């Protein structure tokens, strides 16, 4: 089919010579911007800070680059990753590792995780009392994470502008004959959003009530 119908890889990495174009970001950058942010807050020589890192399963193609980027970003800081917890990105599985992480390390300063992990932490903090609560950083943005940034529950979140990626995909389809390097990846620049940002109006996500319908 790919010989007759152009195939485009969107968001998640698709390793195939049959792909006509690729749209996405390097997940190493998603981790790096979060690590760099903490490094700026806690430079080497400052009091030690600790992190719990919650992510998806090791088999997922994005988890390795994400962790590598985070560690690169933290280099030269006084921040230490205490432990990495991995699970399927379903909310129930992520809730389990959040509970386990906080049980093992109740005094951690930061909890860095994917959106389901951070959303699970919202629920735990609302229903259980913890002596100390780690500050929350998300490795990508969802509607709940954006609300958390706005109300101060979330300290920071990596943002890869998925709506812009969708627009870039359409542009690649329209101009596919002029694509110089079919194996290259195009995508928006990854940025870090923080709860100190004054304006979130430029942030575009899917409509809150959107759900894909199978035809």
C-alpha positions as a Python dict, from the first residue, in 0.01 Angstrom:
ca = {
    (1, 'X'): (0, 0, 0),
    (2, 'X'): (284, 244, 84),
    (3, 'X'): (408, 217, -277),
    (4, 'X'): (82, 370, -399),
    (5, 'X'): (-36, 577, -99),
    (6, 'X'): (200, 818, 80),
    (7, 'X'): (246, 740, 451),
    (8, 'X'): (335, 1009, 707),
    (9, 'X'): (462, 949, 1058),
    (10, 'X'): (298, 1182, 1311),
    (11, 'X'): (404, 1242, 1675),
    (12, 'X'): (529, 892, 1765),
    (13, 'X'): (843, 766, 1594),
    (14, 'X'): (773, 539, 1298),
    (15, 'X'): (1083, 358, 1177),
    (16, 'X'): (1019, 258, 818),
    (17, 'X'): (1178, 329, 482),
    (18, 'X'): (825, 348, 337),
    (19, 'X'): (746, 669, 527),
    (20, 'X'): (708, 973, 302),
    (21, 'X'): (747, 1234, 577),
    (22, 'X'): (786, 1257, 953),
    (23, 'X'): (640, 1510, 1195),
    (24, 'X'): (729, 1512, 1562),
    (25, 'X'): (979, 1622, 1825),
    (26, 'X'): (1279, 1455, 1983),
    (27, 'X'): (1165, 1321, 2319),
    (28, 'X'): (1515, 1379, 2448),
    (29, 'X'): (1428, 1750, 2423),
    (30, 'X'): (1109, 1693, 2625),
    (31, 'X'): (1320, 1565, 2912),
    (32, 'X'): (1605, 1808, 2862),
    (33, 'X'): (1396, 2125, 2905),
    (34, 'X'): (1259, 1995, 3237),
    (35, 'X'): (1606, 1900, 3360),
    (36, 'X'): (1754, 2231, 3250),
    (37, 'X'): (1479, 2416, 3437),
    (38, 'X'): (1565, 2237, 3762),
    (39, 'X'): (1936, 2289, 3703),
    (40, 'X'): (1877, 2664, 3684),
    (41, 'X'): (1690, 2648, 4015),
    (42, 'X'): (1948, 2429, 4189),
    (43, 'X'): (2298, 2478, 4055),
    (44, 'X'): (2585, 2257, 4166),
    (45, 'X'): (2693, 2349, 4518),
    (46, 'X'): (2344, 2447, 4629),
    (47, 'X'): (2157, 2233, 4886),
    (48, 'X'): (2078, 1887, 4750),
    (49, 'X'): (1733, 1824, 4599),
    (50, 'X'): (1578, 1492, 4506),
    (51, 'X'): (1354, 1373, 4221),
    (52, 'X'): (1123, 1079, 4163),
    (53, 'X'): (1089, 1006, 3792),
    (54, 'X'): (773, 827, 3675),
    (55, 'X'): (750, 719, 3314),
    (56, 'X'): (610, 463, 3072),
    (57, 'X'): (732, 107, 3012),
    (58, 'X'): (1091, 50, 2903),
    (59, 'X'): (965, -108, 2579),
    (60, 'X'): (810, 222, 2465),
    (61, 'X'): (1029, 405, 2216),
    (62, 'X'): (995, 744, 2387),
    (63, 'X'): (1089, 656, 2745),
    (64, 'X'): (1460, 603, 2685),
    (65, 'X'): (1520, 935, 2506),
    (66, 'X'): (1303, 1117, 2760),
    (67, 'X'): (1506, 987, 3055),
    (68, 'X'): (1836, 1052, 2878),
    (69, 'X'): (1731, 1410, 2806),
    (70, 'X'): (1624, 1464, 3165),
    (71, 'X'): (1957, 1338, 3297),
    (72, 'X'): (2147, 1554, 3048),
    (73, 'X'): (1948, 1858, 3157),
    (74, 'X'): (2020, 1789, 3524),
    (75, 'X'): (2396, 1759, 3469),
    (76, 'X'): (2579, 2024, 3670),
    (77, 'X'): (2296, 2063, 3920),
    (78, 'X'): (2248, 1968, 4284),
    (79, 'X'): (1948, 1752, 4190),
    (80, 'X'): (1956, 1372, 4219),
    (81, 'X'): (1709, 1124, 4071),
    (82, 'X'): (1634, 887, 4359),
    (83, 'X'): (1452, 622, 4158),
    (84, 'X'): (1282, 565, 3823),
    (85, 'X'): (937, 403, 3822),
    (86, 'X'): (796, 253, 3502),
    (87, 'X'): (446, 137, 3411),
    (88, 'X'): (186, 142, 3137),
    (89, 'X'): (57, 496, 3089),
    (90, 'X'): (-299, 403, 3185),
    (91, 'X'): (-421, 605, 3483),
    (92, 'X'): (-460, 303, 3714),
    (93, 'X'): (-106, 176, 3647),
    (94, 'X'): (38, 524, 3690),
    (95, 'X'): (-155, 572, 4014),
    (96, 'X'): (5, 255, 4148),
    (97, 'X'): (360, 376, 4081),
    (98, 'X'): (283, 722, 4223),
    (99, 'X'): (167, 558, 4547),
    (100, 'X'): (473, 331, 4552),
    (101, 'X'): (713, 618, 4481),
    (102, 'X'): (573, 836, 4760),
    (103, 'X'): (575, 543, 5002),
    (104, 'X'): (940, 466, 4935),
    (105, 'X'): (1055, 828, 4925),
    (106, 'X'): (816, 1044, 5132),
    (107, 'X'): (1063, 1333, 5154),
    (108, 'X'): (1137, 1373, 4780),
    (109, 'X'): (1141, 1734, 4662),
    (110, 'X'): (1010, 1680, 4308),
    (111, 'X'): (795, 1430, 4123),
    (112, 'X'): (851, 1435, 3747),
    (113, 'X'): (614, 1223, 3545),
    (114, 'X'): (395, 1185, 3239),
    (115, 'X'): (54, 1350, 3244),
    (116, 'X'): (-135, 1045, 3386),
    (117, 'X'): (114, 1022, 3675),
    (118, 'X'): (76, 1389, 3759),
    (119, 'X'): (-303, 1366, 3731),
    (120, 'X'): (-293, 1065, 3966),
    (121, 'X'): (-90, 1273, 4211),
    (122, 'X'): (-367, 1537, 4205),
    (123, 'X'): (-614, 1275, 4328),
    (124, 'X'): (-381, 1137, 4594),
    (125, 'X'): (-302, 1479, 4734),
    (126, 'X'): (-673, 1561, 4749),
    (127, 'X'): (-766, 1244, 4938),
    (128, 'X'): (-460, 1157, 5147),
    (129, 'X'): (-241, 1352, 5384),
    (130, 'X'): (131, 1350, 5314),
    (131, 'X'): (388, 1503, 5554),
    (132, 'X'): (554, 1670, 5257),
    (133, 'X'): (431, 1700, 4900),
    (134, 'X'): (681, 1698, 4615),
    (135, 'X'): (649, 1970, 4354),
    (136, 'X'): (502, 1836, 4030),
    (137, 'X'): (657, 1858, 3683),
    (138, 'X'): (492, 1696, 3380),
    (139, 'X'): (681, 1569, 3078),
    (140, 'X'): (398, 1669, 2845),
    (141, 'X'): (82, 1875, 2844),
    (142, 'X'): (-282, 1767, 2877),
    (143, 'X'): (-595, 1963, 2962),
    (144, 'X'): (-563, 1864, 3329),
    (145, 'X'): (-194, 1958, 3337),
    (146, 'X'): (-272, 2297, 3182),
    (147, 'X'): (-533, 2360, 3452),
    (148, 'X'): (-275, 2252, 3709),
    (149, 'X'): (-31, 2511, 3576),
    (150, 'X'): (-298, 2779, 3593),
    (151, 'X'): (-401, 2701, 3950),
    (152, 'X'): (-49, 2639, 4079),
    (153, 'X'): (-69, 2261, 4132),
    (154, 'X'): (192, 2198, 3862),
    (155, 'X'): (529, 2370, 3869),
    (156, 'X'): (620, 2315, 3503),
    (157, 'X'): (541, 2106, 3195),
    (158, 'X'): (715, 2029, 2868),
    (159, 'X'): (512, 2135, 2564),
    (160, 'X'): (555, 1999, 2211),
    (161, 'X'): (257, 2185, 2056),
    (162, 'X'): (58, 1889, 1917),
    (163, 'X'): (-185, 2117, 1733),
    (164, 'X'): (103, 2273, 1541),
    (165, 'X'): (231, 1924, 1464),
    (166, 'X'): (-106, 1845, 1309),
    (167, 'X'): (-82, 2157, 1093),
    (168, 'X'): (270, 2063, 987),
    (169, 'X'): (144, 1719, 889),
    (170, 'X'): (-117, 1871, 657),
    (171, 'X'): (150, 2098, 506),
    (172, 'X'): (372, 1797, 439),
    (173, 'X'): (87, 1619, 265),
    (174, 'X'): (18, 1924, 47),
    (175, 'X'): (380, 1982, -44),
    (176, 'X'): (506, 1623, -34),
    (177, 'X'): (654, 1641, -385),
    (178, 'X'): (891, 1915, -270),
    (179, 'X'): (1017, 1732, 43),
    (180, 'X'): (1393, 1724, 2),
    (181, 'X'): (1472, 1457, 261),
    (182, 'X'): (1194, 1211, 328),
    (183, 'X'): (1375, 1066, 629),
    (184, 'X'): (1416, 1398, 810),
    (185, 'X'): (1182, 1492, 1095),
    (186, 'X'): (1017, 1832, 1121),
    (187, 'X'): (837, 1965, 1426),
    (188, 'X'): (789, 2264, 1655),
    (189, 'X'): (1048, 2366, 1911),
    (190, 'X'): (990, 2209, 2253),
    (191, 'X'): (932, 2468, 2524),
    (192, 'X'): (879, 2456, 2899),
    (193, 'X'): (568, 2611, 3050),
    (194, 'X'): (576, 2713, 3416),
    (195, 'X'): (310, 2820, 3661),
    (196, 'X'): (480, 3162, 3669),
    (197, 'X'): (387, 3227, 3306),
    (198, 'X'): (140, 3511, 3285),
    (199, 'X'): (-31, 3415, 2962),
    (200, 'X'): (-146, 3072, 2844),
    (201, 'X'): (-367, 3203, 2566),
    (202, 'X'): (-120, 3093, 2297),
    (203, 'X'): (-139, 2732, 2415),
    (204, 'X'): (-358, 2524, 2185),
    (205, 'X'): (-490, 2180, 2275),
    (206, 'X'): (-773, 1973, 2135),
    (207, 'X'): (-1128, 2087, 2222),
    (208, 'X'): (-1206, 1969, 2575),
    (209, 'X'): (-1498, 1756, 2453),
    (210, 'X'): (-1313, 1603, 2158),
    (211, 'X'): (-1307, 1227, 2123),
    (212, 'X'): (-1210, 1050, 1800),
    (213, 'X'): (-1498, 875, 1629),
    (214, 'X'): (-1440, 562, 1422),
    (215, 'X'): (-1626, 572, 1092),
}
